[in-house]
Amino acid sequence: MSRLFGSVRSRATLGATLVVAVALVAAGAAVLLSLRANLTGEAGTRAERSAQAVASELAARIPLDKLSGLDAEDVPVQIVDEDGVLLAASEDLERISGTGTAEVTPAPTRSGADDDRDREDDDRDDDSGRSGDDESLEPGEIAQGASYTNGTATIDGDTEDYRFAAVEVETPDRGRLTVHAGSPLAAEHSAVGTALTAMLIGFPLLLGVVAGVTWLVTGRALRPVEGIRREMAAITASEDLRRRVPEPATHDEIARLARTTNATLAALEASVERQRSFVADASHELRSPIASLRTQLEVAAAHPELLDLDGAVEDTVRLQNLAGDLLLLARLDAGERPVGTRVDLAALAREEAAGREGVSVEAEPVEVSGSRGQLGRVLANLLDNAERHARERITVTVRREGGEAVVGVADDGEGVAEADRERIFERFVRLDAARSRDDGGAGLGLAIARDVAVRHGGTLTAGAAPAGGALFELRLPLAGADRGAPRA
């Protein structure tokens, strides 16, 4: 069962069919109940009219054997007195139920003296407040409204269901009488049965149509999703990230899914290419100091007197620094978050500038939240880069600007061409003026500085310094206590 309904298509079809089925059953039940109530009400109205007609004749003192309502076909009528004794009934009535009086044969006619005594008793009862909870009627008056019941009646051998109406009438000569008249419910039963049969035949057909249409529509709608799935499976199997999933020519959610999937594949391809390039560049950068160190050691092994100890130490330090840079970049790529401690950028700038020639610091106390070691690494890399390009002077400034701390490192060198101001932040990139590995480093300093700035929620940009050289500007959000503080 779980495998049968394991697809979105089958579940959507089942869900739509069930919803429509519940709605159809509820609507069909409401229609049948309404139809039955209306037809039953109409039968009750006809029965009440028949009872009212007989009651009008009784109020006009027409004898029981002269009542025209007792001769109507298919209309069973009973007339009973206050004691429930049957006085008259339809001529062809054979059996009846539902009126409270099962007799179909009237009681024997009583003498006039008995009628006179009954009338005297009725007068005494009336004088003593006989009515109780009954409606008070004047002689010849018919009660307003009627009471209704359902039952059966057999007329000329045919038994049918009837809706009975009971109407009371106060007669001048016989006292309070009740007229029961019925109207057949055959039309109601026939209409309800026909409607029920039509529903039992039509509802399954309609549900089949709904299921079929839902199956086709969902299949057509999910066809692009299956295409995306197949292409993603092929991409995974081939490991070819240059491939893309098909994008349907629509503007719905599936088209947006395809575009997002292609954007994710493009980002993944770029990331993989960047990692491949990074590994290749790192291997290339590591090869030179390792090869140089090995050569010096091999020469020293053969000719100890020719050992260049200073060069070996320099290559070892350079190799150590490169390994440290690669390790830091790996941690940053892995999403390492800086420790949220307060760092005074002014004090950190003076600390990193100490011992460097030609470096001046103009700083006001500004605190940010982050890693002191990583932020110190940013300033050290910026100062190292400035020292390689400056002629005489390097200026470090620290200030507030709105809700940010701004650190500027400017030199009076050749500057950075506008076309290269973004490229220099790429890994292992050296400009022509700093292409020497001995003087220009491995090309990782500025890349590390920008990555650290981004991890701290800030930015690092390159521009032109007032003195004509390069200006590197680091912007970081102020620490919570200083956020929004006015500039000094």
C-alpha positions in Angstrom: 0.0 0.0 0.0 2.8 2.4 0.9 4.5 1.6 -2.5 1.2 2.1 -4.3 0.7 5.6 -2.9 4.4 6.4 -2.7 4.3 9.0 -5.4 3.0 12.6 -5.3 0.8 11.8 -8.3 -1.0 8.9 -6.7 -1.4 10.8 -3.4 -2.8 13.9 -5.2 -5.2 11.7 -7.1 -6.4 9.9 -4.0 -6.7 13.1 -2.0 -8.7 14.9 -4.8 -11.0 11.9 -5.2 -11.7 11.6 -1.5 -12.4 15.3 -1.1 -14.8 15.2 -4.1 -16.4 12.0 -2.7 -17.1 13.6 0.7 -18.4 16.7 -1.0 -20.7 14.7 -3.2 -22.0 12.5 -0.4 -22.7 15.6 1.7 -24.4 17.5 -1.1 -26.4 14.4 -2.1 -27.6 13.8 1.4 -28.6 17.5 1.7 -30.5 17.3 -1.7 -32.3 14.1 -0.7 -33.3 15.4 2.7 -34.5 18.7 1.2 -36.4 17.0 -1.5 -38.0 14.6 1.0 -38.9 17.5 3.4 -40.5 19.6 0.6 -42.5 16.7 -0.9 -43.6 15.6 2.6 -44.6 19.2 3.4 -46.7 19.4 0.2 -48.4 16.1 1.1 -49.2 17.5 4.5 -50.6 20.7 3.0 -52.9 18.6 0.7 -54.0 16.5 3.7 -54.7 19.6 5.7 -56.8 21.1 2.9 -58.9 17.8 2.8 -59.3 17.8 6.5 -60.3 21.5 6.5 -62.9 20.8 3.8 -64.5 18.0 5.9 -64.4 20.2 9.0 -66.2 23.0 7.2 -69.0 20.6 6.3 -69.2 19.5 9.9 -69.3 23.1 11.1 -72.2 23.6 8.7 -74.2 20.8 10.4 -74.1 18.5 7.4 -75.0 15.0 8.5 -72.2 12.5 8.6 -73.7 10.3 5.9 -73.9 13.4 3.6 -70.2 14.5 3.9 -68.6 14.8 0.4 -65.1 14.4 1.8 -65.8 10.8 2.7 -66.3 9.9 -1.0 -62.9 11.3 -2.3 -60.7 8.7 -3.9 -57.2 8.0 -2.4 -58.0 10.3 0.5 -58.6 8.3 3.7 -60.7 10.3 6.2 -61.6 9.6 9.8 -63.9 11.6 12.1 -63.6 10.9 15.8 -65.1 12.6 18.9 -63.4 13.8 22.0 -63.3 10.3 23.5 -61.5 8.9 20.4 -64.7 7.1 19.2 -64.8 6.8 15.4 -67.9 8.5 14.1 -67.3 8.2 10.3 -64.6 7.1 7.9 -64.1 6.9 4.1 -66.2 4.4 2.4 -63.4 2.3 0.9 -61.0 2.5 3.8 -60.0 -1.0 5.0 -57.1 -0.5 7.3 -55.3 2.5 8.7 -52.4 3.3 11.1 -50.8 6.5 12.2 -53.9 8.5 13.2 -54.3 7.1 16.7 -57.6 5.5 15.8 -57.2 2.1 14.1 -60.9 1.5 13.6 -62.3 1.8 10.1 -66.0 1.0 10.9 -68.0 3.8 12.7 -69.7 3.1 16.0 -73.5 2.5 15.9 -75.6 5.6 15.6 -76.9 6.7 19.0 -80.5 7.9 19.7 -81.5 11.5 19.9 -82.0 11.2 23.7 -78.5 10.0 24.0 -77.3 12.9 21.9 -79.3 15.3 24.1 -77.8 13.8 27.3 -74.3 14.1 25.7 -75.0 17.7 24.8 -76.1 18.4 28.4 -73.0 16.7 29.7 -70.9 18.8 27.3 -72.6 21.9 28.5 -71.9 21.1 32.1 -68.3 20.3 31.1 -68.0 23.6 29.3 -69.4 25.5 32.3 -66.9 23.8 34.6 -63.9 24.8 32.4 -63.6 21.6 30.5 -61.2 23.0 27.9 -58.1 22.8 30.1 -55.1 23.2 27.7 -57.3 22.7 24.6 -57.9 25.6 22.2 -61.2 27.3 23.1 -63.5 27.2 20.0 -66.9 28.6 19.5 -69.6 26.3 18.0 -69.1 26.2 14.2 -65.5 27.3 14.5 -62.5 25.3 13.1 -59.1 25.3 14.9 -56.3 27.1 13.2 -53.4 24.8 12.0 -53.2 21.1 12.2 -51.0 18.3 13.6 -49.2 15.9 11.3 -48.3 12.2 11.5 -47.1 9.6 9.0 -48.8 6.2 8.6 -50.4 3.7 6.2 -53.8 3.1 4.8 -55.4 0.4 2.7 -58.0 1.5 0.2 -59.7 -1.0 -2.1 -56.9 -3.5 -1.3 -54.0 -1.1 -2.1 -51.8 -0.2 0.9 -49.7 3.0 0.7 -47.9 5.4 2.9 -49.7 8.6 3.8 -49.1 11.9 5.4 -52.0 12.6 7.9 -53.3 16.0 9.0 -55.6 16.3 12.1 -57.9 19.3 12.3 -60.3 20.0 15.2 -63.7 21.6 14.8 -66.3 22.6 17.3 -69.7 21.4 16.0 -73.1 22.9 17.2 -74.6 19.4 17.7 -71.8 16.9 18.4 -69.2 19.0 20.3 -65.5 18.8 19.6 -64.6 16.5 16.7 -61.3 15.7 15.1 -61.0 15.1 11.3 -58.0 13.0 10.2 -57.3 13.2 6.4 -54.4 11.7 4.5 -52.4 12.5 1.4 -50.4 9.7 -0.4 -46.6 9.8 -0.2 -46.1 7.8 -3.3 -44.8 10.9 -5.2 -42.3 11.6 -2.5 -41.0 8.0 -2.4 -40.8 8.0 -6.2 -38.9 11.3 -6.4 -36.5 10.4 -3.6 -35.9 6.9 -5.1 -35.3 8.4 -8.5 -32.8 11.0 -7.2 -31.0 8.3 -5.1 -30.7 6.0 -8.1 -29.3 8.8 -10.2 -26.8 9.7 -7.5 -25.7 6.1 -7.0 -25.1 5.8 -10.8 -23.7 9.3 -11.4 -21.5 9.8 -8.4 -19.1 6.9 -9.1 -18.9 8.0 -12.8 -18.1 11.6 -11.6 -15.5 10.3 -9.1 -13.9 8.3 -11.9 -13.7 11.4 -14.1 -12.2 13.4 -11.2 -9.6 10.7 -10.5 -8.7 10.4 -14.2 -8.4 14.2 -14.8 -6.3 14.6 -11.6 -4.0 11.8 -12.6 -3.4 13.3 -16.0 -3.1 16.9 -14.8 -0.6 16.0 -12.0 1.3 13.8 -14.3 1.7 16.6 -16.8 2.6 19.1 -14.0 5.2 16.8 -12.5 6.8 15.8 -15.8 9.4 18.6 -15.6 10.2 17.4 -12.0 11.0 14.0 -13.3 13.2 15.5 -16.0 15.0 17.5 -13.3 15.4 14.3 -11.2 16.8 12.3 -14.1 19.3 15.0 -15.1 20.4 15.4 -11.5 21.0 11.7 -11.3 23.0 11.8 -14.5 25.1 14.7 -13.2 25.7 12.8 -10.0 26.8 9.7 -11.9 29.0 11.5 -14.4 30.4 14.1 -11.9 30.1 16.7 -14.7 29.1 19.9 -13.0 28.9 21.7 -16.3 25.6 20.1 -17.1 22.4 21.8 -16.2 18.8 20.6 -15.6 16.1 21.5 -18.1 14.1 24.7 -17.3 10.5 24.6 -18.4 9.2 27.6 -20.3 6.7 28.5 -17.6 6.6 30.9 -14.6 5.5 28.5 -12.0 7.1 26.9 -8.9 8.7 24.1 -11.0 10.4 26.6 -13.3 11.7 28.5 -10.3 12.9 25.2 -8.8 14.8 24.4 -12.1 16.4 27.9 -12.1 17.4 27.6 -8.5 18.9 24.1 -9.1 20.9 25.4 -12.0 22.1 28.3 -9.9 23.1 25.9 -7.2 25.0 23.7 -9.8 26.7 26.8 -11.1 27.8 27.8 -7.6 28.9 24.3 -6.9 30.9 24.2 -10.1 32.6 27.5 -9.3 33.4 26.2 -5.8 34.9 23.0 -7.1 36.9 24.9 -9.7 38.1 27.3 -7.1 39.1 24.4 -4.9 40.9 22.7 -7.7 42.7 25.9 -8.6 43.5 26.5 -5.0 45.1 23.0 -4.6 47.0 23.5 -7.9 48.3 26.9 -6.8 49.1 25.7 -3.3 51.1 22.8 -4.7 52.9 25.1 -7.1 53.7 27.6 -4.3 54.9 24.8 -2.0 57.1 23.2 -4.7 59.5 26.2 -4.9 60.6 26.5 -1.3 60.6 22.8 -0.8 62.8 22.3 -3.9 65.1 25.1 -2.9 65.5 23.7 0.6 66.1 20.2 -0.7 68.8 21.5 -3.1 70.5 23.3 -0.3 70.4 20.2 1.9 71.7 17.9 -0.8 74.6 20.3 -1.6 75.3 20.5 2.2 75.3 16.7 2.4 77.9 16.5 -0.4 79.9 19.6 0.5 79.2 20.8 4.1 81.4 23.8 3.6 78.9 25.1 0.9 75.9 25.0 3.2 73.8 28.3 3.0 72.3 28.2 6.4 70.6 31.6 6.1 69.0 30.6 2.9 67.8 27.3 4.4 66.3 29.1 7.3 64.6 31.7 5.1 63.1 29.0 2.9 61.9 27.1 6.0 60.3 30.3 7.5 58.7 31.0 4.1 57.4 27.4 3.9 56.1 27.7 7.5 54.3 31.0 6.7 52.7 29.5 3.6 51.5 26.5 5.5 50.0 28.7 8.2 48.2 30.8 5.5 46.8 27.7 3.8 45.6 26.4 7.2 43.9 29.7 8.0 42.2 29.7 4.6 41.0 26.2 5.1 39.4 27.1 8.5 37.8 30.2 6.9 36.4 28.1 4.1 35.0 25.6 6.6 32.9 28.4 8.1 34.9 29.1 11.3 33.3 31.9 13.2 35.4 34.5 15.1 35.3 34.5 18.9 33.0 37.4 20.0 35.5 39.4 22.2 36.0 43.2 22.3 39.0 44.4 20.3 40.4 47.9 20.4 41.4 48.6 16.8 43.5 51.7 17.8 45.6 49.7 20.2 45.8 46.8 17.7 47.0 49.1 14.9 49.7 50.6 17.1 50.8 47.2 18.1 51.1 45.9 14.5 52.8 49.2 13.4 55.5 49.0 16.1 59.0 48.3 14.8 58.0 49.1 11.2 59.9 52.0 9.5 58.0 54.8 7.9 54.6 53.8 9.5 52.5 56.5 11.2 49.3 55.8 13.1 46.4 58.2 13.6 43.8 56.4 15.6 41.0 57.1 18.1 39.7 54.4 20.4 37.2 52.2 18.6 36.1 48.8 19.7 34.7 46.0 17.6 33.6 42.4 18.4 35.7 39.6 17.0 38.9 37.6 17.1 41.9 39.7 18.1 44.3 37.2 16.4 42.5 37.3 13.1 42.0 41.1 13.1 45.7 41.4 13.9 46.5 39.2 11.0 44.5 41.5 8.7 46.4 44.6 9.8 49.7 42.7 9.5 48.9 41.6 6.0 47.9 45.1 4.9 51.1 46.6 6.4 53.2 43.9 4.7 51.6 44.7 1.4 52.1 48.4 1.9 55.8 48.0 2.8 56.4 46.1 -0.4 55.0 49.0 -2.5 55.6 52.2 -0.5 58.4 54.6 -1.3 58.8 56.3 2.0 55.6 56.6 4.1 52.7 54.4 5.3 49.8 55.9 7.1 47.3 53.9 9.3 44.1 55.6 10.4 41.4 54.3 12.7 38.1 56.2 13.1 34.3 55.9 13.6 31.9 56.5 10.8 28.3 56.0 11.7 27.9 52.6 13.1 31.1 51.3 11.7 34.8 51.3 12.6 37.0 52.2 9.6 40.7 51.3 9.4 42.7 52.7 6.5 46.2 51.7 5.4 47.6 54.1 2.8 51.1 54.2 1.1 52.8 56.5 -1.3 53.7 53.9 -3.9 52.5 53.3 -7.5 48.9 52.4 -6.3 46.6 49.8 -7.8 45.1 50.2 -11.2 41.3 50.4 -11.0 40.9 47.2 -13.2 43.0 45.2 -10.6 41.3 46.5 -7.4 39.1 43.4 -7.1 41.5 40.9 -8.7 44.2 41.4 -6.1 41.9 39.9 -3.4 41.9 36.6 -5.3 44.1 33.8 -4.0 47.6 33.4 -5.4 47.3 36.6 -7.5 50.3 38.8 -7.9 50.4 42.0 -9.9 53.4 42.6 -12.2 55.1 44.9 -9.8 55.0 42.2 -7.1 55.4 39.0 -9.1 58.6 37.9 -7.4 58.0 35.2 -4.8 60.8 36.5 -2.7 59.5 40.0 -2.5 55.8 39.6 -3.3 54.9 36.6 -1.1 52.6 33.8 -2.2 49.6 36.1 -3.1 47.5 35.0 -0.1 47.8 38.0 2.3 45.1 40.1 0.8 42.8 37.1 0.2 43.1 36.2 3.8 42.5 39.7 4.9 39.2 40.0 2.9 38.0 36.6 4.1 38.6 37.6 7.7 36.8 40.9 7.2 33.8 39.1 5.7 33.6 36.6 8.6 33.5 39.6 11.0 30.6 41.1 9.1 32.7 43.8 7.4 34.3 44.7 4.1 37.8 45.3 2.7 38.2 47.4 -0.4 41.1 48.9 -2.4 41.2 52.4 -3.7 43.5 55.4 -4.3 45.3 57.2 -1.4 45.5 61.0 -1.2 49.3 60.7 -1.7 48.8 58.8 -5.0 49.5 55.3 -3.7 47.1 52.5 -2.7 44.5 52.9 0.1 43.0 49.7 1.7 40.0 50.4 3.8 38.6 47.9 6.4 35.1 48.5 7.7 33.7 46.6 10.6 30.5 47.0 12.7 31.1 48.6 16.1 30.8 46.5 19.2 27.4 46.6 21.0 28.4 49.2 23.6 29.7 51.5 21.0 27.1 51.0 18.2 25.6 54.3 17.2 28.0 56.3 19.3 28.8 59.8 17.8 32.1 60.4 16.1 34.8 62.1 18.2 
